[in-house]
Amino acid sequence: MEADSPVDDDPRLDFISDCVLRTFKLKRDKWQKCVSSENNLQLLQEFVDNPKQRLLLMSVTAAGQLQPAAFFAANSKHKTVYFLKLDETALSPQSMKEKLVYGDLSYAPLDQFSALVEEVVVPLLSNSRNHTQWPQAVSQDIKRHVHSLKTSVSVMSGQVQGKTLLPLPAGSERIEQAALETDKRGEIVDKSIIHSLESAVIEWSHQIRAILKIDSSEALLEGRNPTPHTELLFWKNRCADLECIHSQLQSSKVIKMAMVLDAVESSYSPAFTNMQQDVLGALEEAKDICTYLRPLQSLFEDMENVDFPDVKGQIGPLMHTVCLVWTNSRYYSTPARLIVLLQETCNLLIQQARAYLVPEEVLRGEVSECLMKVQTSLEVLQLFRSTYEDRRANLRQYQKNGNLVRSWDFHPFLVFSGLDLFVDRIKIIKDVLSTAVNLLKLEKLEIGGVRGRALSHQVQLLHQEFVDTFKVFTEKPDDCLDVNNVEFEKDVKEFNLKVDDTERRLGAIFCLAFDDASGLENSFKVLDMFGSLLELPLVAADVLERYPSLWSMFDKELDCCKLLYNQHIQATKELGSAPVNKNMPAVAGGLRWAQELQQRIQTPFSKFRHFSCS
């Protein structure tokens, strides 16, 4: 209760609460609940006590609770009461009214301001009866500024809504009368209207030229990595905006403006006509592109809604539809347009691959599972590239009615530069994980033979060193999937140097174990113990050096088998029948002996084919 007393006794906060509760028509308990929060109370006290804190905003949340803030929220959907200090000062109970400006704001302040201008400011200041005591120059200047304010607010409101609004010129209410005078007399009495119309044409031409210059590739050029939805939304909005402009240019007042300018042979009349034609041409282009891009909307949505491995099934239909757009659209069949769409498709695939792999987990999760996910991602990305090449090579199949299909004669680098960098980064991660999968097998490697125990101990030391190295590497905070992350590349180089050292030492251990093996059978046992570790590049080099000795031992084994065979044949000739094992019939015993000799030869021979170094 002691913490509440400063609030109850502070008339400054009482002043604020009265304004807020009166504006929102709330009861006192809402204010008490607001200030019962320590954070809210601290923010309120900061406003009244801290000279630097000049703004306080009070709004009602969706739950019906009062919420103070020191800054405007980005997407507020609630009415707000504002308190603004006129200067940097702490507030006292006596200075609240003098030092504070307060009021309420709509959640759409621009609409509120626009309504204020249209319904209050313009009628009040444009009314000539309010200018009776003013000099004519002041009156005209006020009217000019009022019209300028009205125009600026109208244009800004349109921009917020995604529309281009063309403000009518000053004196637009007299255009119809001017058109009638032109029809009857062939000239206009009020020359100021001509100046106003020509000024409007100049302003409109600037507005329209700025709209027509906007290109869908701007997001790519700015490095924002847009997805295809940006392209589809751009053309949808552009079409709607141009339709809005076209409808304004076809309004009765604007048509009469054109008639008046043409009648007086204004030098701006041809420019006005050209402007209308430019808008019409741009609208025709936007409608054509929107029509043919519409089928892609659902395809891109399907790509986003499936698991990334299932994107493989979406790539073929997507590229087929892209080819149909290329061959049928009148305005989208240009390299510049297609490159933007394909680049943004690459961005979408990269975005999905990152979400599937999760940069924070791809090197820190279960190594074998992460390796499978990396391999899957690589397959999806490479499939998109190969499908592109296939469609590019077979564009002729989309030819119809004898019309030639324009080839994709632009360099693939323009499309895949970003994707190729990402694929290269994925390959680096794959190599790291593949190395980890192999070297983590050292934990289960047991070597036999005379020196087996000592060599196995060295292997375990190697395993522990690699585990420590891999842990340090994977715990780096860098984003391994960010192609602009140069630090990761440095970390990989350092990691690979340590891996090379591990492989050399492992190769030395293999050589000692191999040399310690007696006979061909034990040598192959050593090879089986190391298994896939023999595929490591530096270990494979040591295996290759030992390979001739394997062939040499196999040659000796063959010579031994040949000698046994010759001895067996010689004994058969001398005894009149083949010698067999005890208690075995002659034929069965002979077959058994032949099978055993064959197995003695074939068993080591078949193992040669299991090693990549062969």
N, C-alpha and C positions, 0 to 999 in steps of 0.2 A: 504493500500500500504506500510505502514511503516513496517508491519510484514514480507513483502516479501524481503526487502532489505538485511537482513542478509544472506538469501539464495543466492541471486544473487551475493553477494560480498564474499561468502565463497568459496575459491578455493578448499578446501577439498571436499565439496559436488559437485563441478564442476568435480573434478577428478572421483568421483564415478559415476556421471551421464554420463560422456563420456564413461566409460567402459560398463555401463548398456545399454545405447542406441546403442552403437556399436555392442554389443553382440546380442541384440534382434532385431536390425535393426528398431528402432523406431524413431519417430520424437521428437523434443524438447518439443512440447506441452504435450506429455504424462508425461514427467518428471515434468513439471510445475503443471499439474493436481495432480500428486502424492504428491508433497510437499505443495500443497495448503491445504491439510488435516492436521489439527493440530496434530493428533495422529501420522501420518507418519513422519512429520517434527520432532516431539519430539524424535521418535525412531532413526532417522538419526543423530540428534544432540547428542543423548546419546551415539551412537557408536563412533563418532569422539572425543567426549570430556571426556567420562568416561573410565578410564583405565581398569575397571573391565569388561566392555562390549567388548568382543574380537571378536564376530562373527556377521556378518550382511548378510542377505540373501535377494535377490531381485528376484521376479518372476512376471510373467504376469498372471492375473486372466482370468477366462473364458470370462469376459466382455471386455478383452483387456486392462485392467488398470494395472499399475505397483503397486506392493504391497511389502513393506519391512517387514522383520520379524527377530526376534532375535533367533529363534529356528527352527529346521526342523519340518515340518508338518508330521503327522503320515502317511497319505495316499496321498501325493502330486502327482499330475498327470501332473505337468508342469516343464519345464526346469528352472533351478535356477542359478543365478549368486551369487557366494559367495565372501566375503571379510573377511579375517582372519588376526588378528594382531599377529605378531610373539611373542610379550610379552605384559604384562599388562602396557600399556602406552597410554597417550592421543596423538592423531595424530596432527601433524603440517603440513602446506603446503609443507615444505621441506622434511619431513620424510615419506610421503605417499608411495613412491616407495620402500624405504628401510625397512619400518616397516610393510608393508602390503603384503599379498599373496592373489591373487585373480584369479578367473577363473570361468568356467561354469560347472554345473553338470546336467547330464540327470535325468529325473524323475525316472529312474531305474539305480541308480549308480552302483549296483553290475554288471549289464549287461555291463555297460560302462567299468568298471574295468576289467571284464573278457575279453572283446574284446581287451583292452589295453595289458593285459598279453599275450593272445594268438597270437596277430598279431604284437606286437612290442617287448615286453620284452623277450619272449621265443626265437623267431627267432634270435634276436640280440645277446643274451648272450649264446645261445646254439651253435652258429656257430663257429666251430673250427678255421676257418680262422681269427676270431677276438681274438684268444688266442695265437697267434704265439709268442708274447713277454712274455707270462706268464709261470711260472713254471708249470709242469704237475700236481702237487698236488693242486695248486690254481685252475687250469682249471677244474679238476675233482670236486673240492669242489663247484665251481660256478655252474657247471652242476647239481650237486645234489640238491643245494638250488633252482635252477630255476625249476627243476622238482617238488620239494616239494611245491613251490609256485603255480605252475600250477595245481597240484593235489588238494591242499587246496581250490583254487578258484573254480575248477570244482565241488568238493563235495558241497561247500557252495551254488553255483548256483543251483545245483540239489535240495538241501534241501529247498531253497526258492520256487522252483516250485513244491515241494511236491514229488520229485523223489529222489531215491538213485542212484547216479552215481558211478560206480566202476572205479576208475582211472587206466588206463593201466600202467604197470611197466615201469621204465626207460629202454630204449633200445627196446621198443616194436616193433619198425620197423625192428628189426633183428630176430624176433621170427620165421617168415616164413623160413628164411635162416637156422636158427638153427634146425627147424623141418626137413628140407631137409637133413642136415648133419646127423641128427639122423637116418633117414631112410637109408641113404647110408652107413654110417660108424658104426652106433650103438653107437656113442658117440658125444659129443659136444666139439668143439675146444675152444670156448669162455666160460669159467666157470663162468664168471661174470653174464651171462644171467640167469643161474640157481639160483644164489643168488637173482637176481632181481625178478624172478618169485616167488620164495618162500616168499620173502618179501611182494609181492603183495597178495599172498594167505592169509598171516597173517592179512594184513590190511583189505582185503575184509571180512574175517571171523569175524573181530571185527564189521565192518559195518553191516553185515547181522545179526549177533547175536543180535546187539542192536535193529534192526528193528523187529526181531521175538519176542523179549522180550516185546515189547510194547503191552499193553492190553487195551481193550476198557473201562475197569472199572477204569482206572486211574483218569478220570475226577470226578467220584463219590468219589473215595478215597481221592481226594484233596479237596472235599467239594465244588465243583463248581456248583452243582445242575444242571447237564446237562439234556436236554430233549432227546426224542428218535431220533431226527434228528442228534444228536451227534453220536449215535450208528450207524445209517445208513450211515452217512458220513464217519465214521471211516472205515467201511468195504469196502465202495466204494473206498476210497483213498488207503487202504491197498492192495486191489486187483490190482489197477492200478500200485502201486509201485512195487509189487511183479512181475507183468507182465513185468515191465521195467527191473528189476533185472534179471529175467529169460531170457529175450531177449538178454541182455548183456552177460550172461553166455553161450548162444547158438551162439554167434558171431564166425566167423571163427578164429579170433585171439585167443580168449579164448579157443576154442576147440584145437587149435594147442599148446597152453600153457599146456593144460592137457596132450596132447600126449607127449610133451617133458618131463614133470615131470614124467610121467609113464615110458617113455623109459629109463630115467636115474635112475629109481627106487628111486625117492626122497621120503623121509619120509613124505612130505606134500601132496603127491599124494592122499592117502586115505582120508585125511582131505578135500582136494578139492572136491573129489567125494561125500563125506558126505554133504558138504556144498550145492552142487547142488541138492542133494536129499531133503535136508531140505527145500530149496527154492521151489522145485516142490511140496512137501507135503503142505507147507503153502499156496501156490498159489491155489492148489486144494481145500483146506479148505475155502479160501476167496471167490473163485468163487461159491462154494456151498452156503455159507451163503448169499452172495449178491443176488443170484438167488431167494432164499426163503424170504429174507427180502424185496425185491422190492415191492410186493403187499402192504406192510405196509406203504410205502411212501405216497400213495394217501389217505389212511385212516387217518394218522396223520395230513396231510394237511387239510382234511375235518374237523377234530376236531378243528383245529386252526381257520378255516374260518367261523365257525358258532358261534352264540351267545352261551354263556356258558349253559343256560338252555336247549338248543337243543343238547348238548353233550350227553344227555341221549340216544338218538337214535343212537349214534355212538359207544357206548361202547360194545353192543352185537356183531356187526360185527367185531370189532377190536379184541375182545377176541377169537372169533371163528377163525380168521386168525392166531392169535398167537398159538392156539392149532394145526392148520394145519402145521405151521412152526415147532412146537415141534415134531410132528409125522412123518414129511417127510424129514426134513433136517438131513443129516448125522452128521454134525458137530455142529449144534446149539441146539441139544437136550441134553444139559447138564445144570444142575442147575445154574452153574456160569454164563453161557451166558443168560439164561432166567431171572435170578434175576436182571441182569444189565438192560435189556430191560424193565422189569416191574417197577423197581425203577425209571427209567427215565420217564416212562409213568405217574407215580405218581407225579413226578416233573412237568410235563406238565400240569396235572390237577390242581396242586397247583398254578402254574403260571397263569393259566386261571382264577381260582377262585379269586386270588388276583386282577387281572385286572377287573373282573366283580364287585367285592365288592368295590374296591378302598379304601385302608387303611385309607386315609385322610378323607373319607366321610362316611364310614360304621357306625360310631357312631355319626356323626354330621348332617346327613341328616334327612329327615322325618322318625320318628321312626318306624311307621307301615310299610312303604315301605322298609326300611333297613331290618326290621325283615323278610319280605317276601323274600328278596334277600338272606339273610343268610340261611333261611330254604331251599330255592331252591338249594343253593350251597351244603348244607349238604346232600340233597337228591342225588345229582349227585355223590358226593364223596362216599357215602355209597352204591350207586348202583354199582359203579366200584368194591368195595370190595365184595359185594354179588355176582356179576357176576363172579369174580375170583373164589370164593368158589364153585359156581355152576359148572363152567368149570372144576375145579379141581376134583370135585366128579364124573364127567361124562366123564372123558377122554377116557373111554373104547369105547364110541360111535365112536371115530375116528380110531378104530382098523380096519385094512384091510388086506386081504390075510392071515388071521390067525396070523399075527405078533402082539405080545403083545406091548401095548403102555406103556412106562415107566411113572410111576406116579410122580407127583410133591411132592416128599417126603421131601422137605426142609421146614423149619419153616416159616410161613407167616410173622413173625417179620422181616425176612431178606428183605422182599419186602416192607412191609407197616410201618416200624418204623417211617419214616418221615411223611407219610400221616396220620398215627394215631395221631401224635402230632399236626398236623395241624387241623384235625377233632376235637380234644379235645379243641383247641383254638377257633374254630368256635362255638362249643357248649357253651363255656364260654360267647362268645359275644351274642349268642342267648339268654342265660339266662338273661344277662344284659338288652338286648332290650325288652324281655318279661316282665321283672320287670318294666321297664320304661313305657311300654304300659299300664300296669295295674295301676301303681301309678299316671300316668298323668291323669287318669280318676277322680282323686280326685277333679279336678277343677269343675266338673259338679255334684258332690255329694251334694245333699240337704237333710237334715234330718228333719223330722216333729216331732210332739209331743210337750210336755210341755217344754222340754229342747232342742228342735230342733235347735233354733237359736244359742244358745251357742255352741252346738256340731258342727254345720255347720261351725262356725267361727274357731273352733279347726281344723277341716278338711282342711280349706283353708290355715291355718298356716302350716299344714303338707305338703300340696301341694307345697307351696312356698319354704319350706325348701328342699323338694326333687328336685324341679327344679334347685335350686342353687347347690345342691350336684351333680346332673347329669351334669350340665354345667361345673363345675370344673373338673369332671371326663373325659368328652369328649374333653375338650380343652387341655389335656395333649399332648405333642408333640410326644409321643412314637408311634411306629408302632404297632398297636394292632394285626396285622396278622403275625408278626414275632415271631415264636415260641421260638427264642432265647432271646426275650425281657423279661427279668425277672422283670423289673420295672412295666410292665403292670400287671403282676400277683399280685404284691404288691398293685397296685392301685385298682385292682378288690377286693382284700380282704378288703381294707379300705372302698370301696364303699359298699360292702355287709354288713359290720358292721353297717353302717349308715342306710342301707335299713332295717336291722333287727330291729333297734331301731324304725324306722318309722312304721314297721308292728306291733310291740308291742303296740305302742301308738294308732295305728288305731284299733287294736283289743280291746283296752280299750274303745275307743269311741263306737265301735260296741256294746260292752256289756252294756254300759250306755243307748244307744238308744234302744236296745232290752228289757232291763229291764223296760224302760220307756213306752214301748208299752203296750196298754191295749187290751187283747184278742188275739185270734189266728189270726184273719184277719190282725190286725195291726202288729203283729210279722212277718207275712209273707211279709208285705209291707216293713219292715225294711230289710229283707233278699233281696228283689227285689231291694231296693235302692243301696245296696252294690254290687250286681251282681257278676262279676268275681273277685272282690277284695276279696271275701270270699275264693278263691282258693290259696291266698298267704299263705305259710306254717304256719307262726305264727298267722295269723288271723284265719285260718282254725281250729287251736287248740282251740281258744276261741269259735268259732261257735260250735264245737263238744261238748263243755261243756254245751252249751245252748240247745243242741238238745233234751235231755230228757224232758226238760220243754215244748218243742213243742209237744212231744207225750202226755205229761200230759194234756195240753190244748186241744189236739185233742180228748183224752179220755173223757174229760168233755163235749166237743161238741157232741160227739157220745151219751153220756148219756142224754144230753139235747134233742137230736133228737129222741132218744128212748122214752123219756118221752112224747114228743109231739105226737109221733106215737101212744103210748098207750092211751093217752087222746083222740086222734082222733077216735081210734077204739071204745073206751068206749062211746063216744058221739054218734057214729053211731048206736051202739046197743040200746042206750036209746031213740034216736030220730027216729029210724027206717030207717034213711038215713044219708049219710055223710054230715056234715056241709060244705058249700061252700061259696066262696066270693059272695057278693051281685050282683044280676043280672046275675049270671052265671048258665047255665044248670047243672043238677046234675052230669052227666057223665063227661062233660068237666071240671067242677069245681073240681071234685075228681081227675082227671088226672093232672090238673094244680097244685093242692096241693102236689101230690106225686112227680111231677117233681121238685118243689121248695125244698122239703125235700131232694130229691136225690142230687140236686145241692149243697145244703148246706153241704152235707157230702163229695161229690166227689171233689169239688173245693180245699179245703185244702189238701185232700189226694193226689191229682195229683201233688201238689207242692212239696211234699216230694221227688219225683223222680227227681226233677230238681237240686238237690244239691248233689255235689260229696261226702259230708260228710255223706250222708245217706247210 
